[in-house]
Amino acid sequence: MCSVEHINCFPVLVNILSNTFLRLFNSTQRIRIWSQPFYGTHTPELKSDIFFVCLNYLLVLAAGLPPHFAVSSMEDYKVNSV
C-alpha cells in the first residue's frame, strides 16, 4: 500500500487510520488523499506572483529594521545603559 519513500507512506497510513475511525463511528463519509500537494503551482505566472509577493515582503521588512535598531540604541543612550 505504501511506496518505499516515507513521505508517501505517512499520509496513506493516516488515511487508513482516519477512515477506520470513521467506520467505527458509523459515518458514511470518507477521507481521500493524493500525493501531489501543490498540483496547481506548475504555472509560471503563479510562481512569479509568489516571488514578487515574497520580494515585496522582504523589502518592507528591510526598510523597517534599521529604524528599529536606531530607536533601540537611542533609548539605550537616554538611560545610560552603555
C-alpha positions in Angstrom: 0.0 0.0 0.0 2.9 2.4 0.7 5.8 3.1 -1.6 9.4 3.0 -0.3 9.5 6.7 0.3 8.5 7.7 3.8 6.9 10.9 2.6 4.2 8.9 0.7 3.8 6.3 3.4 2.7 8.5 6.3 -0.3 10.1 4.5 -1.5 6.7 3.4 -1.2 5.4 7.0 -3.1 8.4 8.4 -5.8 8.0 5.7 -6.2 4.3 6.7 -6.5 5.1 10.4 -8.8 8.0 9.8 -11.2 6.0 7.6 -11.1 3.2 10.2 -12.1 5.5 12.9 -14.9 7.0 10.7 -16.2 3.5 10.1 -16.2 2.7 13.8 -18.4 5.7 14.4 -20.8 4.6 11.6 -20.0 7.5 9.4 -20.7 7.4 5.7 -18.1 10.0 4.9 -14.6 9.1 3.8 -11.3 10.9 3.7 -9.3 11.0 0.5 -5.7 11.8 0.0 -3.5 12.4 -3.0 0.3 12.5 -3.5 0.6 15.9 -5.3 0.2 18.5 -2.6 0.8 21.5 -4.9 -0.7 20.3 -8.2 -1.8 23.8 -9.2 1.6 25.6 -8.8 3.1 24.5 -12.1 2.2 27.6 -13.9 5.0 30.2 -14.3 2.6 33.1 -13.7 1.8 31.8 -10.2 5.5 31.2 -9.4 6.4 34.8 -10.5 3.5 36.2 -8.4 4.7 34.3 -5.3 8.2 35.5 -6.0 7.1 39.2 -6.2 5.0 38.9 -3.0 7.9 37.5 -1.1 10.3 40.1 -2.6 7.9 42.9 -1.5 7.6 41.5 1.9 11.4 41.3 2.3 11.8 44.9 1.0 9.3 46.2 3.6 11.0 44.2 6.3 14.4 45.5 5.3 13.1 49.1 5.3 11.7 48.6 8.8 14.6 47.1 10.5 17.2 49.9 10.6 14.8 52.4 12.3 14.1 49.7 14.9 17.8 49.4 15.7 18.2 53.2 15.7 15.4 53.7 18.2 16.7 50.9 20.3 20.2 52.5 20.5 18.7 55.9 21.3 16.8 54.5 24.2 19.9 52.9 25.5 21.7 56.2 25.2 18.9 58.0 27.1 19.1 55.6 30.1 22.9 55.5 30.0 23.0 51.7 29.7 26.3 51.6 27.9 
